[in-house]
């Protein structure tokens, strides 16, 4: 049984001790002490935790936990400081996602404990090689890209540009890398996937990325890899992970996009147009129409085809990798009445990626509608 305080970091210490003694006597085996508004400083937080643990008479009968917010950018620092005074549980989140400025980042806490084991002398059972794939999946799910300068999992975390850094890396990687990309799930492989790659190479590559594909899944991904390789000369690991999420880890769709054509010009009097061919409940439907811009035209036509007019709350584009042939990742968030749903689509053509994202969000809206009022509030 866990008991959690509210705003521990601004509460009076002796009062907290009396409360904790009572709840432990009542059966609580885990005591969670949050920095609810991210107010604490690391040394201050550690000292208060230390005082409460030492001055609660029955503290030895419970495990102490912390839950830190990042309003002042100190959630991870406060969490690590708590470990130094006997706290043995931390409530953390991938990429620090959470209310307001977020929570303590799981990957940052975990890798501090691993890289600086000499300092903390603590063990954990987190499979660190799954950190980057997990953060990447979160990013794709919520439609927010991982910042390039994000520690541990950002694109620049293992990039070295300055000459002196590059020279040091060539001579000894440990000069400027305190952990390896592989330790957090960013693979470094000589196996390059392209249009001439065979099924076995594709299968091996995805296994190295942590994906166990059955025969049917491999067939789907293999075809998607071939199609993408016709448009891109080099497929990066991030491209491949986006593909497997797009092709494999999706619920069956009521609406299915088949073909998209978009026309736009800066000539006056000629509005952007879009033509769409798609399946709705297994029936082929097509339509063309206009819009204020090419994306607007595309979304208008799709809405007409499926007979829904949701409000577009968010539209964002992220290039998964560098280069003009980068795989574009589009995220949209739609609202219809009290229901909101996020959709995601990837493709080298941003118009196709946008259409896929919009249709994906419409499918989510449709499923949420069918699941009933109880689930509507969870997505609103």
C-alpha positions as CSV (number, residue, x, y, z in Angstrom):
1,X,0.0,0.0,0.0
2,X,1.4,3.4,-0.9
3,X,0.7,6.7,0.8
4,X,1.5,9.9,-1.0
5,X,1.7,13.4,0.4
6,X,0.9,16.6,-1.4
7,X,3.5,19.3,-1.7
8,X,5.9,17.7,0.7
9,X,8.8,20.0,-0.1
10,X,6.8,23.0,1.3
11,X,5.3,21.1,4.3
12,X,6.5,21.4,7.9
13,X,8.9,18.5,8.7
14,X,7.6,17.5,12.2
15,X,4.0,17.5,11.0
16,X,5.0,15.2,8.1
17,X,6.7,12.8,10.6
18,X,3.5,12.5,12.7
19,X,1.4,11.8,9.6
20,X,3.8,9.2,8.2
21,X,4.1,7.4,11.6
22,X,0.3,7.1,11.6
23,X,-0.1,5.9,8.0
24,X,2.8,3.3,8.4
25,X,1.0,2.0,11.5
26,X,-2.1,1.8,9.4
27,X,-0.4,-0.5,6.9
28,X,1.4,1.8,4.3
29,X,4.5,0.1,3.0
30,X,5.6,2.8,0.5
31,X,5.7,6.4,1.4
32,X,5.8,8.9,-1.5
33,X,7.1,12.4,-0.8
34,X,6.5,14.7,-3.9
35,X,8.0,18.0,-4.9
36,X,4.6,18.8,-6.3
37,X,5.4,22.2,-7.8
38,X,9.1,21.8,-8.5
39,X,10.0,24.2,-5.7
40,X,12.9,22.3,-4.0
41,X,16.6,22.7,-4.4
42,X,18.6,19.4,-4.4
43,X,20.6,19.9,-1.1
44,X,17.4,21.3,0.6
45,X,15.3,18.4,-0.6
46,X,17.8,15.8,0.5
47,X,18.1,17.4,3.9
48,X,14.4,17.4,4.4
49,X,14.0,13.8,3.3
50,X,16.8,12.8,5.6
51,X,15.2,14.5,8.5
52,X,11.8,12.9,7.9
53,X,13.2,9.4,7.5
54,X,15.3,9.7,10.6
55,X,12.6,11.3,12.7
56,X,9.7,9.0,11.8
57,X,9.8,6.3,14.5
58,X,8.7,3.5,12.3
59,X,10.3,4.6,9.0
60,X,12.2,1.3,8.8
61,X,8.9,-0.5,8.0
62,X,8.4,1.4,4.7
63,X,10.2,2.2,1.4
64,X,10.5,5.9,0.8
65,X,9.7,7.3,-2.7
66,X,9.9,10.7,-4.4
67,X,7.9,12.3,-7.2
68,X,9.6,15.4,-8.5
69,X,8.4,18.1,-11.0
70,X,10.6,20.1,-13.2
71,X,9.3,23.7,-12.8
72,X,12.8,24.9,-12.0
73,X,14.6,22.3,-14.1
74,X,15.7,20.3,-11.1
75,X,13.5,17.2,-11.1
76,X,16.3,14.8,-12.0
77,X,18.8,16.5,-9.6
78,X,16.3,16.3,-6.8
79,X,15.5,12.7,-7.5
80,X,19.2,11.8,-7.5
81,X,19.7,13.8,-4.3
82,X,16.9,11.8,-2.7
83,X,18.7,8.5,-3.5
84,X,21.7,9.7,-1.5
85,X,19.7,9.8,1.7
86,X,18.0,6.5,1.6
87,X,15.1,6.9,-0.8
88,X,14.7,3.8,-2.9
89,X,11.8,4.5,-5.3
90,X,11.3,7.3,-7.8
91,X,8.3,8.1,-9.9
92,X,9.6,9.1,-13.3
93,X,8.4,9.4,-16.9
94,X,9.9,8.9,-20.3
95,X,11.4,12.1,-21.7
96,X,10.1,13.8,-18.5
97,X,6.6,14.1,-19.9
98,X,4.1,15.4,-17.4
99,X,2.0,18.3,-16.1
100,X,3.4,21.8,-16.6
101,X,7.1,21.6,-17.1
102,X,7.0,17.8,-16.6
103,X,8.5,15.3,-14.3
104,X,11.9,13.7,-13.7
105,X,13.1,12.0,-16.8
106,X,13.4,8.2,-16.6
107,X,16.3,7.9,-19.0
108,X,18.3,10.7,-17.3
109,X,17.8,9.2,-13.8
110,X,18.6,5.6,-15.0
111,X,21.7,6.6,-17.0
112,X,23.0,8.6,-14.0
113,X,22.8,5.6,-11.9
114,X,24.5,3.4,-14.5
115,X,27.3,5.8,-15.6
116,X,28.0,7.1,-12.1
117,X,27.6,3.8,-10.3
118,X,30.8,4.6,-8.5
119,X,29.0,7.6,-6.9
120,X,25.5,6.2,-6.2
121,X,26.3,2.5,-5.6
122,X,22.7,1.6,-6.5
123,X,21.4,-1.1,-8.9
124,X,18.3,-1.1,-11.1
125,X,16.7,-3.6,-13.5
126,X,15.9,-1.2,-16.3
127,X,17.0,-2.5,-19.7
128,X,18.7,0.7,-20.8
129,X,19.0,-0.6,-24.4
130,X,15.3,0.0,-24.7
131,X,15.4,3.7,-23.6
132,X,15.8,5.3,-27.0
133,X,13.2,3.0,-28.8
134,X,10.8,3.7,-25.9
135,X,11.3,7.5,-26.1
136,X,11.0,7.3,-29.9
137,X,7.7,5.4,-29.6
138,X,6.4,8.0,-27.1
139,X,7.4,10.8,-29.4
140,X,5.5,9.2,-32.3
141,X,2.5,8.5,-30.1
142,X,2.0,12.0,-28.7
143,X,3.2,13.8,-31.8
144,X,6.1,15.7,-30.2
145,X,9.6,15.3,-31.6
146,X,12.5,14.5,-29.3
147,X,14.6,17.7,-29.0
148,X,17.9,17.4,-30.8
149,X,19.7,18.6,-27.7
150,X,17.8,16.3,-25.3
151,X,20.3,14.4,-23.1
152,X,20.6,10.7,-23.5
153,X,18.2,10.3,-26.4
154,X,18.5,13.4,-28.5
155,X,19.9,13.4,-32.0
156,X,22.9,15.4,-30.9
157,X,23.7,13.4,-27.7
158,X,26.3,11.3,-29.6
159,X,27.2,13.8,-32.4
160,X,30.6,15.5,-32.4
161,X,31.1,18.5,-34.7
162,X,34.1,20.5,-33.4
163,X,37.5,19.5,-34.8
164,X,39.1,18.8,-31.4
165,X,36.2,16.6,-30.3
166,X,36.3,14.7,-33.6
167,X,40.1,14.1,-33.2
168,X,39.6,12.9,-29.6
169,X,36.8,10.5,-30.7
170,X,38.9,9.0,-33.5
171,X,41.8,8.4,-31.0
172,X,39.6,7.2,-28.1
173,X,35.8,7.3,-28.0
174,X,35.8,7.6,-24.2
175,X,37.5,11.0,-24.5
176,X,34.1,12.6,-25.2
177,X,31.6,9.8,-24.7
178,X,30.8,8.8,-21.1
179,X,28.4,6.2,-22.4
180,X,27.9,4.4,-25.7
181,X,25.0,4.9,-28.1
182,X,24.3,1.2,-27.9
183,X,23.8,1.4,-24.1
184,X,20.7,3.4,-24.6
185,X,19.4,1.6,-27.7
186,X,20.9,3.7,-30.5
187,X,22.6,1.1,-32.7
188,X,25.7,1.6,-34.6
189,X,25.7,-0.9,-37.5
190,X,27.6,-1.5,-40.7
191,X,24.4,-3.1,-42.2
192,X,23.1,-0.5,-44.6
193,X,19.5,-1.1,-45.8
194,X,18.6,0.1,-49.3
195,X,16.7,-0.9,-52.4
196,X,19.0,-3.9,-53.0
197,X,18.7,-5.4,-49.5
198,X,17.3,-8.9,-49.2
199,X,14.7,-10.1,-46.7
200,X,17.3,-11.7,-44.5
201,X,19.2,-8.4,-44.2
202,X,16.0,-6.5,-43.4
203,X,15.0,-9.1,-40.8
204,X,18.5,-9.0,-39.2
205,X,18.5,-5.2,-39.2
206,X,15.1,-5.0,-37.4
207,X,16.3,-7.6,-34.9
208,X,19.3,-5.3,-34.2
209,X,16.8,-2.5,-33.6
210,X,14.9,-4.6,-31.0
211,X,11.9,-5.7,-33.2
212,X,10.9,-9.4,-33.3
213,X,8.9,-9.7,-36.5
214,X,6.9,-12.8,-37.5
215,X,6.7,-13.9,-41.2
216,X,3.6,-11.8,-41.9
217,X,5.0,-8.7,-40.3
218,X,8.3,-9.1,-42.1
219,X,6.5,-9.3,-45.4
220,X,4.7,-6.0,-44.7
221,X,7.8,-4.2,-43.5
222,X,10.0,-5.6,-46.4
223,X,7.6,-4.2,-49.0
224,X,7.5,-0.9,-47.1
225,X,11.3,-0.8,-47.0
226,X,11.5,-1.4,-50.8
227,X,9.0,1.3,-51.5
228,X,10.8,3.8,-49.3
229,X,14.2,2.8,-50.8
230,X,12.9,3.8,-54.2
231,X,12.5,7.3,-52.9
232,X,15.5,7.5,-50.5
233,X,19.0,6.4,-51.3
234,X,19.9,5.8,-47.7
235,X,17.6,4.5,-45.0
236,X,18.5,5.5,-41.5
237,X,17.6,3.6,-38.3
238,X,15.0,6.3,-37.5
239,X,13.4,5.8,-40.9
240,X,13.1,2.1,-40.3
241,X,11.7,2.5,-36.8
242,X,9.1,4.9,-38.2
243,X,8.2,2.3,-40.9
244,X,7.7,-0.5,-38.4
245,X,5.5,1.7,-36.3
246,X,3.5,2.7,-39.3
247,X,3.0,-0.7,-40.8
248,X,2.8,-3.1,-37.8
249,X,1.7,-1.3,-34.6
250,X,-1.5,0.1,-35.9
251,X,-5.1,-0.9,-35.1
252,X,-7.3,-2.1,-38.0
253,X,-8.6,1.0,-39.8
254,X,-12.1,1.9,-40.8
255,X,-10.8,4.5,-43.2
256,X,-7.9,3.6,-45.5
257,X,-6.0,6.0,-47.7
258,X,-5.0,4.7,-51.1
259,X,-3.9,7.6,-53.4
260,X,-3.4,11.4,-53.0
261,X,-2.8,14.1,-55.6
262,X,-2.2,17.7,-54.7
263,X,-1.8,20.8,-57.0
264,X,-0.8,24.2,-55.8
265,X,0.5,27.4,-57.5
266,X,1.3,31.0,-56.7
267,X,-0.7,32.2,-59.7
268,X,-3.6,34.3,-58.7
269,X,-7.2,33.0,-59.1
270,X,-6.1,29.3,-59.2
271,X,-6.8,27.8,-55.7
272,X,-4.9,24.8,-54.4
273,X,-6.7,21.5,-55.2
274,X,-6.5,18.0,-53.9
275,X,-7.8,14.7,-55.2
276,X,-8.1,11.7,-52.8
277,X,-8.9,8.0,-53.4
278,X,-9.6,6.0,-50.2
279,X,-11.6,3.1,-48.7
280,X,-14.4,3.8,-46.3
281,X,-15.8,0.7,-44.6
282,X,-14.4,-1.4,-47.4
283,X,-16.0,0.7,-50.1
284,X,-13.8,2.7,-52.6
285,X,-14.6,6.4,-52.6
286,X,-12.9,9.4,-54.4
287,X,-13.3,13.1,-54.5
288,X,-11.5,16.4,-55.4
289,X,-11.8,19.8,-53.9
290,X,-10.2,23.2,-53.1
291,X,-8.7,24.8,-50.1
292,X,-6.9,27.9,-48.8
293,X,-3.7,25.9,-49.2
294,X,-2.7,22.4,-50.3
295,X,-3.0,20.9,-46.8
296,X,-6.3,22.6,-46.3
297,X,-7.6,21.3,-49.6
298,X,-6.4,17.8,-48.7
299,X,-8.1,17.8,-45.3
300,X,-11.3,19.3,-46.7
301,X,-11.6,16.5,-49.3
302,X,-10.9,13.7,-46.8
303,X,-13.5,15.2,-44.4
304,X,-16.1,15.3,-47.3
305,X,-15.4,11.7,-48.2
306,X,-15.8,10.3,-44.6
307,X,-18.6,12.7,-43.8
308,X,-17.0,14.2,-40.7
309,X,-15.9,17.8,-39.9
310,X,-13.6,17.7,-36.9
311,X,-11.7,20.8,-35.6
312,X,-8.0,20.7,-36.4
313,X,-6.3,21.6,-33.1
314,X,-2.7,20.8,-34.0
315,X,-0.7,20.2,-37.2
316,X,3.1,19.7,-37.0
317,X,5.8,18.3,-39.3
318,X,9.1,16.8,-38.2
319,X,11.9,15.5,-40.5
320,X,12.9,12.2,-39.0
321,X,16.4,12.4,-40.5
322,X,18.4,15.0,-42.4
323,X,18.6,15.7,-46.1
324,X,16.0,16.8,-48.7
325,X,14.8,13.2,-49.0
326,X,14.1,12.9,-45.3
327,X,11.1,10.9,-44.2
328,X,8.5,13.5,-43.0
329,X,6.5,12.7,-39.9
330,X,3.3,14.6,-39.6
331,X,1.1,14.8,-36.5
332,X,-2.4,16.1,-36.2
333,X,-4.8,16.4,-33.3
334,X,-8.5,16.6,-34.1
335,X,-11.4,17.5,-31.9
336,X,-15.0,16.4,-32.5
337,X,-17.4,17.5,-29.8
338,X,-15.8,16.3,-26.5
339,X,-13.4,13.8,-28.1
340,X,-9.9,14.5,-29.2
341,X,-7.6,12.1,-31.1
342,X,-4.0,12.3,-32.3
343,X,-3.0,10.9,-35.7
344,X,0.4,10.3,-37.2
345,X,1.7,9.7,-40.7
346,X,5.1,9.2,-42.3
347,X,6.2,9.5,-45.9
348,X,8.9,11.2,-48.0
349,X,6.1,13.4,-49.5
350,X,4.7,15.7,-46.8
351,X,1.3,15.8,-48.5
352,X,1.0,12.0,-48.3
353,X,2.3,12.1,-44.7
354,X,-0.3,14.7,-43.9
355,X,-3.1,12.8,-45.4
356,X,-2.0,9.6,-43.6
357,X,-1.9,11.5,-40.3
358,X,-5.4,13.0,-40.8
359,X,-6.9,9.7,-41.8
360,X,-5.1,8.0,-38.8
361,X,-6.7,10.6,-36.4
362,X,-10.1,10.1,-38.0
363,X,-9.8,6.3,-37.3
364,X,-8.9,7.0,-33.7
365,X,-11.9,9.3,-33.4
366,X,-14.1,6.6,-34.8
367,X,-12.8,4.0,-32.4
368,X,-13.1,6.3,-29.4
369,X,-16.7,7.1,-30.4
370,X,-17.5,3.3,-30.4
371,X,-15.8,2.7,-27.0
372,X,-18.4,4.9,-25.3
373,X,-18.6,7.9,-23.0
374,X,-16.4,6.5,-20.2
375,X,-13.4,6.6,-22.5
376,X,-14.2,9.9,-24.1
377,X,-13.3,11.9,-21.0
378,X,-9.9,10.2,-20.9
379,X,-9.0,11.7,-24.3
380,X,-10.6,15.1,-24.0
